[in-house]
C-alpha cells in the first residue's frame, strides 16, 4: 500500500478497531498486488463490519479508499463471495 493513502478511520474507534480496519485495507491492497487467501479476506471483512456496521458508512469509506488507490474493496469482496477459489487476485 502506498505511504500516501489515508485509511478512513474514526476518532471514536479503539486502537484495536483501528488496527483491524487497517489490516482489512492492507488485504485489499494485497488482493490487487499478489492475491490473498479468501478465508483471511472474509474474516477481516467480518471484523471490519463489526467496526463499521452501517452500509452507508461502508460505501463512503470504500469510495474514499478507491479514489486514493484505484482499488475497489467492493469488487474484491464481491469476487470473494462469488467464487470458491482459495486465492482472490484482482
N, C-alpha and C positions, 0 to 999 in steps of 0.2 A: 504494500500500500504506500502511496506517495506520502511524503512527510507533510505535504501541504493540504491534506484532507482534514477537514474539520468534521469529526463524527458528531452527529446530532445527539446531544445529551441534555439532561435536565439537571438543574441545581438541586432539585428535590430528591434525586436518587442517592442511594448509599454508594459507598466506594465499591462494594461488591457488585451492585447493579450496573454501575458504570463499566467495570471490568467485563461483565458478562455481555453488555451491549457492544463494547469494542471488540470482544472476541467474535461475536456474530459477524460484524462487518469485516473483520480480518478473514473469516472463512469465505465470505462473499468474494473478496479480492482473490483468494486462493482459487476459487472456482473458475475465475477468469484466467488466471495465470497458469496453473498446472493441474487443476482438478482437485476435488475434495471428497472425502468419504461422505456418502449420502446420509448415513446414520448420525454422524457427527453434526452435519449441517442441520438436520431435523431437530436434534437435541438442542443445539444452540438457538434455533429459531423458537422452539417452545419456551426456552428461558427468556428470550427476547420478548415474547408475547406476555410473559408474566410481568415484565418491567414496563412494557408498552402495550397494555391490553386494548386500547382504543384503535379501531380501524382507521379513523381519520388521522390520528397521530402517527400511525404506522405509515400511511400513504404520504404524509407530509415529510416524515423523516427519510423514507425511501427516495422520494423525489429530490430532496436536498442532497443526499448522498450521490444519487445518479448524476445530478447536474455537475458535481465536482469530479466524478471519476469516469463517467460514461459506462458505469457498471450498474445493472438493474437487479437489486435484491429481489424484486417481484418476479422477474423472469427466472432467476436462479431457483427460487422456491417453487415456482410453477413447474419447472423441469424436474425438480426433486420429487414433487408429488405425482407427476405423470409417468415416471419411469421406475423400473425395478433395478436399474443399473447401480452397482455399488459405488461408482465414482461419478460425480457430477462435474462436467467440464463444459464451460461455455465457449 
